[in-house]
Amino acid sequence: MRILVLNSGSSSIKYSMFDTESQADPRLLYDGELSGAGSPEATLEIQAPDDPSLSRKPSGVKAETLQEAIQLVLDTVSGDHLPAVDAVGYRIVHPGSKLKEHQRITTEVLRDLEEAVAFAPLHDPEVIEMIRAGMMRFPKVTHYACFDTVFHQTMPEEATTYPVPAAYRDQGVRRYGFHGLSCESIVRQMRAAGGELPKRMVIAHLGSGCSVTALLEGRSVDTTMGLTPTGGVVMGTRPGDLDPGLVLYLLRQQKGDSAQATSAVETMFNHASGMVALSGMANDVKAVRKAAEDGNAQAALALKIFTRSVTKAIGGFCWLLGGLDAIVFAGGIGEHDAVTRKEVLEGLQPLGIAMNFELNDQKQNGLRRISASDSKTEVFVVPAQEDLMIAVHLDRMARSNK
């Protein structure tokens, strides 16, 4: 079976095709990304590891609207020169309170996803539109939804419950947690690497969106993101945790009616806060680091606030778990920015956590250890494999006719 995976972000759509004919892991046939959607500088690329003739270097495309971006991706993956699609899987950030497992998309599932828009109004509408477009383009194949929240359903009630009136908790207001497919893929890779899985582990998924998750024997027991992907540690364009009183203050400062005020603050929290607000620069950690090196005080402060928030989260989970056997860095920043890893771990030295600086500076792909030999906690860099994880779940569901 050939599985197409569509993974959409705020300004990009990643796509990949896997072959699951063998009993081993799904084999990647090609992957690609449409970047910069909604801007005149949009680009599209595709890479095929076993067939260079299918590859396409990043080139400019017209994708100034979400609709244009979706259609361009669907045109690309349904081209005559690419493998036929047998099933399609979509990564969905927030399924709401009713959908608790990865599953085949039906009319009822789409209805539940529409209801879940209230929890993630800036994330879910785009993926719902992509699902509808994908089902129209590939009407004869089965379509599946994979949720970022499923992995965190092992969190205990004391970790998921908010101290708000029961009427709201009954509506599904609780801590859901996100980046679950990333966390699940990391646990899977560490198990496959051999040896015993670290019992007490923290995963720091650091990218444009950031979260820190505490795991006990490979199962999520707490995480920094909550009802939405806006909370937790400081992120690229999102603020992380805030005083609720600040939210009320910002709402009161807005002009217009309550709906306009809510929309303005929501947009601020999702697109104009975090590192971009602190640094006054675009959402690009490399550029912020360069500016800090050149003496930009705002950029330097932004980096300190960001890494401090991650260090605090890891330290808090160390207390919660009664110690740490492993720390894992993942995500675009976690995997590729050696300086961020160094700065985060510097604040954890009192816990006996030490880095091997030579290993940390090496640029390698795949799972690797970067901790010093005398470190009380092992430290790893592991790539997030969300798309592969989706293909694994789709293959399982298809084989069991779910």
ZALOLUM-298050 format. One record per atom (N, C-alpha, C): x, y, z; residue in three letters. Coordinates in steps of 0.001 Angstrom, whole numbers, plus 500000, padded with zeros to 6 digits. Layout:
N
XYZAla ...
END
This chain:
402
500848498807500000Met 500000500000500000Met 500880501239500000Met 500471502238499230Arg 501203503494499158Arg 500405504576499873Arg 501023505125500900Ile 500345506054501795Ile 500877507470501566Ile 499980508383501295Leu 500318509795501194Leu 500033510454502542Leu 501015511159503084Val 500856511868504350Val 500905513367504078Val 499892514081504565Leu 499827515539504422Leu 499887516151505818Leu 500859517022506014Asn 501141517594507328Asn 501246519108507154Asn 500181519813507502Ser 500132521256507245Ser 500495522054508477Ser 501186523183508252Gly 501526524117509307Gly 500921525469509012Gly 501361526485509752Ser 500773527817509590Ser 501107528435508243Ser 502280528114507682Ser 502647528691506390Ser 503310527668505483Ser 503139526394505788Ser 503769525348504985Ser 502890524106504948Ser 503106523293503929Ile 502462521987503837Ile 503541520970503484Ile 503787520045504393Lys 504724518963504117Lys 503947517774503549Lys 504556517053502638Tyr 503894515889502063Tyr 504923514792501845Tyr 504501513557501999Ser 505410512431501842Ser 504626511199501420Ser 505317510300500736Met 504706509059500270Met 505517507883500797Met 504821506898501383Phe 505464505723501939Phe 504897504460501296Phe 505751503460501156Asp 505350502153500652Asp 505363501177501823Asp 504254500462502041Thr 504153499543503185Thr 503987498099502737Thr 504540497753501577Glu 504365496389501054Glu 505026495346501950Glu 506189495674502526Ser 506878494702503376Ser 506352494800504802Ser 506798493876505646Gln 506401493881507045Gln 507299494796507881Gln 508335495357507262Ala 509233496260507971Ala 508612497649508029Ala 509403498627508467Asp 508922500001508532Asp 508491500480507149Asp 507497501362507086Pro 507141501972505804Pro 508381502598505156Pro 508512502400503849Arg 509674502909503117Arg 509331504222502441Arg 510149505237502667Leu 509904506548502079Leu 510196506509500585Leu 509200506883499784Leu 509378506993498341Leu 509775508408497950Leu 509126509386498559Tyr 509507510782498341Tyr 508893511634499438Tyr 509455512805499627Asp 508843513794500508Asp 509153515184499970Asp 508414516151500460Gly 508599517509499969Gly 507868518493500847Gly 507958519747500462Glu 507319520794501261Glu 507015522011500398Glu 505838522567500621Leu 505509523882500086Leu 505694524862501234Leu 506635525789501092Ser 506958526746502146Ser 506536528154501746Ser 506290528986502748Gly 505972530384502480Gly 504596530618501918Gly 503668529692502179Ala 502293529879501692Ala 501716531167502258Ala 501004531902501417Gly 500424533166501839Gly 501315534353501571Gly 502494534103500976Ser 503412535200500654Ser 503855535069499204Ser 504369536131498615Pro 504840536065497228Pro 506099535216497059Pro 506754534859498174Glu 508012534103498104Glu 507813532604498333Glu 506644532066498066Ala 506395530644498290Ala 507289529789497396Ala 507738528660497951Thr 508557527722497184Thr 508042526302497379Thr 508360525438496418Leu 507961524035496502Leu 509157523173496141Leu 509331522081496885Glu 510417521152496601Glu 509955519725496820Glu 510694518775496228Ile 510401517355496409Ile 511706516586496328Ile 511847515558497178Gln 513059514750497208Gln 512675513283497202Gln 513311512520496324Ala 513067511080496232Ala 514396510367496424Ala 514644509762497576Pro 515960509184497870Pro 516402508096496897Pro 515449507327496334Asp 515808506217495455Asp 515567506514493980Asp 515075507715493659Asp 514788508062492271Asp 515023509558492066Asp 516280509944491788Pro 516600511364491630Pro 515788512065490540Pro 515270511305489588Ser 514497511928488509Ser 513204512561489018Ser 512730512113490197Leu 511508512669490768Leu 511781513922491596Leu 513039514146491937Ser 513381515251492824Ser 513235516599492114Ser 512943517598492917Arg 512790518961492404Arg 513329519922493446Arg 514316520723493064Lys 514888521693493984Lys 513871522783494297Lys 514025523469495450Pro 513075524544495791Pro 512971525565494668Pro 511745525837494241Ser 511515526804493174Ser 510282527627493509Ser 510227528826492984Gly 509122529725493278Gly 507806529243492698Gly 506743529379493478Val 505395528988493036Val 504403530056493506Val 503215530021492944Lys 502153530943493351Lys 501246530240494352Lys 501316530679495592Ala 500494530090496657Ala 500168531174497665Ala 499507532222497195Glu 499221533369498057Glu 498006533154498946Glu 497226532103498689Thr 496091531760499542Thr 496210530300499958Thr 495486529941501006Leu 495481528553501460Leu 494963527637500359Leu 493936528071499657Gln 493349527254498597Gln 494361526979497489Gln 495106528012497101Glu 496125527823496069Glu 497202526851496542Glu 497603526974497812Ala 498636526098498346Ala 498173524641498359Ala 496961524408498820Ile 496437523041498878Ile 496352522441497482Ile 495794523171496540Gln 495637522643495188Gln 496985522377494542Gln 497969523233494802Leu 499296523027494230Leu 499928521749494770Leu 499789521514496077Val 500330520279496665Val 499606519062496101Val 498279519127496001Leu 497525517990495475Leu 497853517750494006Leu 498072518810493241Asp 498491518643491845Asp 499848517949491776Asp 500728518316492694Thr 502080517748492698Thr 502058516262493013Thr 501359515882494076Val 501388514480494515Val 500536513565493649Val 499663514124492820Ser 498836513295491935Ser 499335513326490499Ser 500555513833490297Gly 501126513878488957Gly 501354512489488383Gly 501346512392487057Asp 501497511101486379Asp 502838510440486676Asp 503855511230486978His 505194510690487191His 505406510174488609His 504406510358489489Leu 504533509916490873Leu 503667508687491137Leu 504016507893492177Pro 503240506678492473Pro 501780506987492789Pro 500908506053492425Ala 499483506213492713Ala 499250506157494223Ala 498215506855494673Val 497889506951496096Val 496862505888496466Val 497141505107497523Asp 496211504091498000Asp 495483504517499280Asp 496065505421500046Ala 495446505925501279Ala 496088507264501611Ala 495345508099502322Val 495847509427502689Val 495704509613504197Val 496767510114504817Gly 496736510404506248Gly 497015511865506506Gly 496310512445507466Tyr 496447513861507793Tyr 496842514005509256Tyr 497812514881509508Arg 498147515223510898Arg 497207516331511347Arg 496503516086512453Ile 495553517060512985Ile 495998517441514383Ile 496146518739514609Val 496665519223515876Val 495680518949517014Val 494434519379516840His 493469519297517946His 492175518623517492His 491870517426518006Pro 490641516737517615Pro 489431517093518465Pro 489616517952519491Gly 488513518245520393Gly 488345517158521435Gly 487230517191522124Ser 487022516294523263Ser 486419514945522882Ser 485885514796521656Lys 485175513565521302Lys 486077512516520640Lys 487049512952519858Leu 487881512024519088Leu 489134511699519889Leu 489278510439520264Lys 490348510061521177Lys 491364509111520557Lys 491122508615519351Glu 492029507678518704Glu 492210508053517239Glu 493372507695516670His 493568507839515234His 492497507002514539His 491923507521513469Gln 490817506782512851Gln 490539507200511418Gln 489733506333510753Arg 489303506626509388Arg 488362507817509409Arg 488475508681508405Ile 487655509889508359Ile 486303509565507735Ile 485255509840508472Thr 483884509654508020Thr 483159510994508106Thr 481914511000507691Thr 481103512213507813Thr 480993512638509272Thr 480844511642510164Glu 480723511943511586Glu 482032512513512152Glu 483166511964511714Val 484459512467512175Val 484657513906511711Val 484293514203510471Leu 484407515572509978Leu 483526516529510782Leu 482345516058511159Arg 481456516882511970Arg 482085517164513333Arg 482690516139513938Asp 483343516337515232Asp 484536517288515106Asp 485249517214513995Leu 486378518120513780Leu 485893519556513621Leu 484755519733512976Glu 484192521078512847Glu 483863521637514229Glu 483340520805515118Glu 483039521251516478Glu 484317521597517240Glu 485397520898516920Ala 486663521109517639Ala 487337522417517262Ala 486843523088516235Val 487427524361515819Val 487412525369516968Val 486452525247517870Ala 486382526164519016Ala 487636526076519875Ala 488297524909519900Phe 489515524746520683Phe 490748525262519939Phe 490733525176518615Ala 491909525570517829Ala 491470526296516558Ala 490911527505516700Pro 490373528213515535Pro 491420528654514527Pro 492690528669514906Leu 493738529064513969Leu 494492527859513402Leu 494127526648513809His 494793525448513312His 493850524520512547His 492725524182513169Asp 491851523156512605Asp 491153523537511305Asp 490683524780511115Pro 489982525083509861Pro 490819524798508615Pro 492127525051508687Glu 492981524831507528Glu 493097523349507195Glu 493273522504508228Val 493414521081507941Val 492084520479507503Val 490962521002508022Ile 489649520524507557Ile 489471520841506084Ile 489888522028505682Glu 489802522386504266Glu 490689521476503423Glu 491859521134503952Met 492747520231503225Met 492131518833503116Met 491494518365504184Ile 490853517052504146Ile 489764517018503078Ile 488937518027503055Arg 487852518059502071Arg 488413518100500651Arg 489462518882500438Ala 490078518947499109Ala 490732517618498748Ala 491382516983499741Gly 492016515695499489Gly 491017514605499167Gly 489875514609499843Met 488846513600499581Met 488220513799498200Met 488159515034497756Met 487663515291496398Met 488677514850495348Met 489963515077495620Arg 490996514705494656Arg 491191513192494585Arg 491082512514495738Phe 491266511064495787Phe 490000510413496358Phe 488899510392495591Pro 487613509934496134Pro 487519508429496340Pro 488409507652495738Lys 488282506191495794Lys 489199505557496832Lys 489944506354497577Val 490840505794498593Val 490342506166499981Val 490872505482500991Thr 490472505746502365Thr 491338506860502947Thr 490703507734503714His 491391508862504329His 491359508698505849His 492484509010506497Tyr 492622508801507936Tyr 493079510081508626Tyr 492671510229509874Ala 493094511349510706Ala 493983510825511832Ala 495151511454512005Cys 496032511128513126Cys 496202512380513981Cys 496020512225515272Phe 495937513364516177Phe 497185513494517047Phe 497623514726517238Asp 498791515006518074Asp 498527514775519550Asp 497272514608519929Thr 496906514511521346Thr 496847513079521869Thr 496774512102520979Val 496536510714521406Val 497629510222522348Val 498884510539522034Phe 500007510058522842Phe 499891510503524294Phe 499271511648524532His 499213512214525886His 498017511724526692His 497245510803526177Gln 496092510311526926Gln 496486509446528112Gln 497773509143528234Thr 498241508397529406Thr 498520509323530591Thr 498404510639530390Met 498632511556531517Met 497577511329532593Met 497963511377533854Pro 496985511178534933Pro 496048512382535051Pro 494948512173535734Glu 493934513210535857Glu 494477514471536520Glu 495397514300537454Glu 495940515476538128Glu 496801516334537194Glu 497230515754536078Ala 498002516514535098Ala 497116517171534045Ala 495949516624533814Thr 495092517125532728Thr 494008518087533203Thr 493730518132534498Thr 492584518891535003Thr 492963520331535329Thr 492184521268534789Tyr 492363522689535103Tyr 491489523073536299Tyr 491970523956537159Pro 491170524401538309Pro 490182525499537918Pro 489244525135537051Val 488184526053536619Val 486847525380536910Val 485738526129536907Pro 484434525537537221Pro 484121524304536382Pro 483401523360537004Ala 483095522077536377Ala 482341522238535066Ala 481530523294534930Ala 480761523495533695Ala 481682523569532488Ala 482851524161532656Tyr 483799524270531549Tyr 484584522972531371Tyr 484936522325532474Arg 485623521040532357Arg 484737520030531650Arg 483425520104531894Asp 482482519200531238Asp 482392519455529732Asp 482787520639529286Gln 482777520972527867Gln 484058520524527155Gln 484952519913527908Gly 486205519440527314Gly 487392520325527589Gly 487265521283528510Val 488387522155528855Val 489334521386529778Val 490495521029529256Arg 491496520288530014Arg 492832520406529290Arg 493848519860529872Arg 495161519820529229Arg 495200518630528273Arg 495399518902526993Tyr 495454517846525980Tyr 496885517443525656Tyr 497762518426525498Gly 499139518139525088Gly 499229517956523583Gly 500383518354523027Phe 500568518271521584Phe 501980517764521278Phe 502347517752520014His 503597517142519547His 503638515660519906His 502465515052520043Gly 502407513646520444Gly 502983512697519420Gly 502770512967518130Leu 503321512095517087Leu 504840512169517080Leu 505382513357517350Ser 506829513512517463Ser 507355512699518644Ser 506723512841519803Cys 507158512104520995Cys 507078510601520773Cys 505993510151520169Glu 505823508724519920Glu 506913508199518991Glu 507261508987517970Ser 508305508556517039Ser 509663508473517726Ser 509907509349518686Ile 511183509338519409Ile 511287508109520300Ile 510212507793521016Val 510201506578521839Val 510434505354520956Val 509802505338519810Arg 509934504208518872Arg 511380504063518386Arg 512017505169518056Gln 513401505120517586Gln 514348504668518685Gln 514109505120519913Met 515000504751521001Met 514855503284521358Met 513648502772521241Arg 513455501329521466Arg 514149500519520370Arg 514055500999519129Ala 514656500284518002Ala 516178500325518051Ala 516744501317518751Ala 518201501460518809Ala 518847500388519682Ala 518032499647520390Gly 518571498599521262Gly 518835499113522658Gly 519043498201523554Gly 519244498597524947Gly 517912498868525618Gly 517991499266526851Glu 516785499503527644Glu 516319500945527482Glu 515023501119527269Leu 514472502461527148Leu 514617503189528474Leu 515150504428528466Pro 515272505177529731Pro 513926505278530436Pro 513920504966531726Lys 512660504944532469Lys 512095506350532650Lys 512927507300533079Arg 512493508674533336Arg 513119509579532273Arg 512273510088531388Met 512789510793530218Met 512002512077529976Met 512689513074529450Val 512060514321529028Val 512392514554527569Val 511374514916526791Ile 511570515257525378Ile 511310516747525208Ile 512321517470524714Ala 512177518894524407Ala 512055519025522895Ala 510823519180522428His 510572519390521000His 510624520898520763His 511700521351520141Leu 511936522783519975Leu 511972523127518492Leu 510994523901518061Gly 510933524369516685Gly 510233525705516678Gly 509434525955515650Ser 508607527155515694Ser 507616527043516846Ser 507048525841517006Gly 506285525500518194Gly 507169524672519113Gly 507035524866520421Cys 507920524177521371Cys 507103523560522501Cys 507521522395522927Ser 506920521783524112Ser 507944520893524787Ser 507733520654526062Val 508564519735526835Val 507625518716527461Val 507953517436527285Thr 507081516360527753Thr 507842515431528690Thr 507198515072529803Ala 507764514124530757Ala 507205512743530482Ala 508103511746530416Leu 507689510372530137Leu 508204509433531212Leu 507377508491531563Leu 507745507440532490Leu 507541506112531784Leu 508629505377531569Glu 508602504111530836Glu 507953504281529461Glu 508272505384528802Gly 507816505610527436Gly 506417506159527306Gly 505766506479528431Arg 504395506995528396Arg 504355508414528940Arg 503575509262528274Ser 503469510656528697Ser 502761510760530034Ser 503376511523530959Val 502744511742532259Val 502502513233532519Val 503119514101531714Asp 502863515534531816Asp 503523516216530626Asp 503048517409530293Thr 503611518158529173Thr 503294519633529354Thr 504046520486528693Thr 503906521919528917Thr 502720522529528180Thr 502410522068526981Met 501253522594526265Met 499974522092526905Met 498898522878526808Gly 497688522520527528Gly 496460522358526676Gly 495487523240526861Leu 494246523194526080Leu 494520523437524612Leu 495495524282524336Thr 495868524626522964Thr 497393524581522850Thr 497928524685521637Pro 499387524715521465Pro 500000526082521753Pro 499262526973522414Thr 499757528322522679Thr 500534528403523983Thr 500235527507524931Gly 500829527581526261Gly 502118526804526391Gly 502723526912527575Gly 503940526173527875Gly 505163527054527825Gly 506229526576527162Val 507472527342527067Val 507342528396525967Val 508279529346525960Val 508286530392524935Val 508565529768523572Val 507878530263522546Met 508008529710521190Met 508348530804520188Met 508362530430518909Gly 508728531374517869Gly 507801532565517790Gly 506498532291517703Thr 505514533372517606Thr 504452533289518686Thr 504572532318519603Arg 503595532125520674Arg 504256532375522028Arg 503510532908522991Pro 504132533374524240Pro 504420532293525261Pro 503756531139525159Gly 503838530183526244Gly 502925530611527386Gly 503193530119528583Asp 502317530400529730Asp 502339531879530103Asp 501145532411530408Leu 500981533804530799Leu 500084533897532022Leu 500210534990532757Asp 499287535305533839Asp 497896535522533223Asp 496864534816533685Pro 495516535058533141Pro 495089536517533223Pro 495599537218534242Gly 495274538624534355Gly 495820539440533196Gly 496957539019532642Leu 497507539706531475Leu 496593539530530266Leu 496014538335530120Val 495085538099529013Val 493893539051529121Val 493354539182530324Leu 492224540091530532Leu 492631541533530257Leu 493820541914530701Tyr 494310543273530457Tyr 494391543551528954Tyr 494958542599528196Leu 495099542790526756Leu 493742542870526062Leu 492789542085526529Leu 491444542150525956Leu 490827543533526175Leu 491047544091527358Arg 490480545403527663Arg 491132546516526835Arg 492352546269526361Gln 493061547297525594Gln 492635547351524130Gln 491896546327523677Gln 491530546264522267Gln 490328547165521971Gln 490289547658520743Lys 489164548458520289Lys 488147547567519591Lys 486913548025519519Gly 485868547251518861Gly 485073546420519839Gly 484196545567519302Asp 483345544743520164Asp 484148543557520703Asp 483475542735521515Ser 484180541629522181Ser 484739540619521190Ser 484008540362520109Ala 484484539407519104Ala 485751539920518433Ala 485776541199518115Gln 486956541788517500Gln 488138541773518459Gln 487875542064519733Ala 488935542063520738Ala 489528540666520899Ala 488654539663520973Thr 489117538285521115Thr 489961537871519920Thr 489495538202518717Ser 490233537851517506Ser 491601538518517484Ser 491657539781517886Ala 492926540513517873Ala 493933539891518836Ala 493483539559520054Val 494381538973521041Val 494794537567520620Val 493872536819520063Glu 494176535464519600Glu 495235535494518504Glu 495087536419517573Thr 496080536568516511Thr 497429536981517096Thr 497402537890518070Met 498638538323518734Met 499354537138519371Met 498617536306520094Phe 499223535185520804Phe 499781534118519859Phe 499184533962518694Asn 499612532905517784Asn 500638533348516753Asn 500628534626516397His 501480535073515295His 502426536221515627His 502238536906516749Ala 503031538111517000Ala 503595538159518409Ala 503750537017519058Ser 504298536973520416Ser 505580536139520414Ser 505982535650521561Gly 507155534797521637Gly 508428535486521202Gly 509283534752520506Met 510590535256520090Met 510483536443519145Met 509481536446518254Val 509372537564517308Val 509033538855518045Val 508237538762519099Ala 507902539954519884Ala 509096540424520704Ala 509845539485521271Leu 510980539840522113Leu 512150540395521311Leu 512399539803520149Ser 513569540192519352Ser 513279541316518370Ser 511991541476518003Gly 511650542444516972Gly 512081541989515597Gly 512330540679515453Met 512813540130514190Met 511868539042513701Met 512137538534512505Ala 511349537448511941Ala 511576536175512749Ala 510730535175512537Asn 510797533910513257Asn 511906533036512683Asn 513143533362513039Asp 514320532677512514Asp 515402532714513587Asp 515598531600514268Val 516544531562515387Val 517970531849514921Val 518329531366513721Lys 519677531637513214Lys 519924533133513091Lys 518939533854512545Ala 519087535299512385Ala 519129535999513744Ala 518333535518514694Val 518330536112516030Val 519686535896516702Val 520247534715516553Arg 521564534439517141Arg 522640535333516514Arg 522580535497515205Lys 523562536352514531Lys 523440537782515042Lys 522200538254515206Ala 521993539615515708Ala 522520539754517127Ala 522303538727517964Ala 522798538773519340Ala 524326538821519365Ala 524964538038518499Glu 526424538048518406Glu 526954539409517975Glu 526156540118517185Asp 526555541441516696Asp 526216542562517675Asp 525716542194518859Gly 525464543187519886Gly 524029543640520037Gly 523073542979519367Asn 521666543348519481Asn 521138542863520836Asn 520866543812521737Ala 520445543463523100Ala 519084542788523119Ala 518162543227522257Gln 516837542602522203Gln 516944541139521811Gln 517759540856520806Ala 517933539478520354Ala 518539538619521451Ala 519534539170522148Ala 520182538425523233Ala 519198538109524352Ala 518359539077524702Leu 517361538864525748Leu 516339537817525313Leu 515917537869524061Ala 514944536900523561Ala 515472535481523703Ala 516738535281523374Leu 517330533947523473Leu 517427533494524925Leu 517767534417525823Lys 517852534060527247Lys 516486533653527789Lys 515452534411527426Ile 514106534094527908Ile 513652532749527361Ile 513932532499526098Phe 513530531234525464Phe 514200530046526135Phe 515538530055526205Thr 516236528891526759Thr 515953528728528255Thr 515758529843528954Arg 515430529763530385Arg 514099529058530598Arg 513126529333529738Ser 511810528695529894Ser 511906527186529680Ser 512751526765528741Val 512929525334528481Val 513661524675529650Val 514697525343530157Thr 515432524813531304Thr 514517524644532511Thr 513671525633532768Lys 512730525556533896Lys 511790524361533743Lys 511302524145532523Ala 510369523033532300Ala 511054521694532543Ala 512269521547532020Ile 512993520286532221Ile 513295520080533699Ile 513729521146534371Gly 514013521033535801Gly 512780520653536605Gly 511648521241536265Gly 510404520900536958Gly 510016519455536765Gly 510208518940535564Phe 509859517546535303Phe 510865516596535951Phe 512098517049536129Cys 513079516235536855Cys 512586516001538279Cys 512072517066538913Trp 511504516927540255Trp 510291515996540223Trp 509414516177539226Leu 508192515378539143Leu 508502513887539004Leu 509510513570538189Leu 509831512169537916Leu 510758511564538963Leu 511270512394539886Gly 512211511894540886Gly 513589511660540311Gly 513945512463539295Gly 515238512317538625Gly 515035512106537131Gly 516127512180536385Leu 516050512004534935Leu 517103511011534463Leu 516680510063533644Asp 517613509126533024Asp 518028509595531631Asp 517173510397530976Ala 517506510868529627Ala 516762512153529305Ala 517447513022528564Ile 516852514217527962Ile 517026514086526459Ile 515963514341525727Val 516007514249524262Val 515667515604523667Val 516491516065522725Phe 516205517269521960Phe 515717516863520576Phe 514622517486520134Ala 514051517187518817Ala 513478518470518234Ala 512945518392517024Gly 512398519568516358Gly 513493520313515619Gly 513106521285514803Gly 514076521992513984Gly 515192522641514771Gly 514860523313515888Ile 515875523941516733Ile 516580522893517581Ile 515817522027518212Gly 516403521018519084Gly 517378520113518376Gly 517094519797517114Glu 517946518879516361Glu 519149519580515743Glu 519002520853515355His 520040521486514540His 520787522636515207His 520316523143516337Asp 520961524294516968Asp 521745523851518204Asp 523031523639518022Ala 523884523168519115Ala 523971524188520251Ala 523921525477519921Val 524044526508520951Val 522825526500521871Val 521627526325521298Thr 520426526246522130Thr 520518525073523093Thr 520961523916522601Arg 521099522750523483Arg 522080523064524622Arg 523192523689524275Lys 524205524036525282Lys 523626524983526322Lys 522914526025525880Glu 522374527024526808Glu 521302526423527713Glu 520474525540527169Val 519438524906527985Val 520074524042529069Val 521100523275528701Leu 521697522345529653Leu 522598523039530670Leu 523103524228530355Glu 523948524944531320Glu 523217525184532638Glu 521904525435532544Gly 521128525670533750Gly 520819524408534528Gly 521171523255533984Leu 520884521979534653Leu 522137521321535206Leu 523267522026535145Gln 524520521460535655Gln 524459521071537133Gln 523722521820537980Pro 523636521403539396Pro 523007520023539570Pro 522300519528538558Leu 521690518199538633Leu 522647517113538143Leu 523878517521537830Gly 524860516541537362Gly 524728516213535896Gly 524062517073535137Ile 523872516842533705Ile 524984517572532956Ile 525773516827532198Ala 526928517395531512Ala 526925517013530042Ala 527344517941529206Met 527349517741527764Met 528771517486527268Met 528894516637526257Asn 530142516480525519Asn 530106517501524385Asn 530885518570524518Phe 530772519685523580Phe 531161519282522158Phe 532111518385522036Glu 532524517934520695Glu 531387517176520015Glu 530734516276520772Leu 529603515538520199Leu 528445516480519888Leu 528222517466520734Asn 527124518406520530Asn 527314519213519255Asn 528557519561518934Asp 528827520398517773Asp 528831519624516458Asp 528895518301516531Gln 528913517512515304Gln 527563517594514600Gln 527608517653513290Lys 526382517700512484Lys 526152516320511883Lys 525239515582512500Gln 524925514226512061Gln 523421514050512002Gln 522993513122511171Asn 521577512785511100Asn 521303511558511962Asn 520060511406512360Gly 519676510240513125Gly 519907510399514612Gly 519565509370515353Leu 519686509365516809Leu 521151509383517212Leu 521511510266518151Arg 522884510313518639Arg 522924510819520081Arg 523921510345520823Arg 524112510786522206Arg 525101511934522232Arg 524823512974523049Ile 525723514120523135Ile 526145514411524580Ile 525801513549525511Ser 526164513781526915Ser 527587513321527183Ser 528185513909528217Ala 529525513506528639Ala 529475512142529323Ala 530614511474529357Ser 530652510117529924Ser 530314510105531409Ser 530581511235532102Asp 530309511285533536Asp 528983511957533873Asp 528145512221532862Ser 526856512869533102Ser 525913511911533821Ser 525204512420534833Lys 524246511579535554Lys 523005511283534708Lys 522783512084533673Thr 521649511903532770Thr 522164511859531340Thr 521734510875530580Glu 522114510823529175Glu 521344511888528395Glu 521996512464527403Val 521366513473526556Val 521467513026525109Val 520339513071524386Phe 520282512607523015Phe 519714513687522096Phe 520065513591520833Val 519406514331519771Val 518729513286518886Val 517417513443518701Val 516647512454517929Val 515721513193516972Val 515736512859515697Pro 514845513549514754Pro 513382513170514976Pro 512513514155514904Ala 511073513875514959Ala 510660513262513625Ala 509932512163513678Gln 509492511473512454Gln 507964511373512452Gln 507319512534512462Glu 505863512566512531Glu 505224511874511330Glu 505723512156510128Asp 505112511590508928Asp 505246510069508901Asp 506415509563509270Leu 506601508118509335Leu 505651507515510362Leu 505463508195511497Met 504571507698512537Met 503139507620512019Met 502736508616511246Ile 501393508598510646Ile 501269507407509695Ile 502296507164508886Ala 502261506025507957Ala 502167504705508715Ala 502874504596509835Val 502801503379510662Val 501375503158511160Val 500737504220511648His 499367504092512153His 498387503761511025His 498567504381509862Leu 497667504093508741Leu 497802502649508293Leu 499030502165508229Asp 499248500777507826Asp 498563499832508805Asp 498697500133510106Arg 498046499295511131Arg 496531499323510980Arg 495957500524510799Met 494508500636510689Met 493992499978509420Met 494732500117508332Ala 494290499518507078Ala 494329497993507161Ala 495364497451507795Arg 495473495991507917Arg 494376495423508816Arg 493900496228509771Ser 492849495756510671Ser 491454496223510232Ser 491401496873509041Asn 490142497358508459Asn 489412498335509369Asn 490172499179510067Lys 489555500191510937Lys 489294501453510149Lys 
END
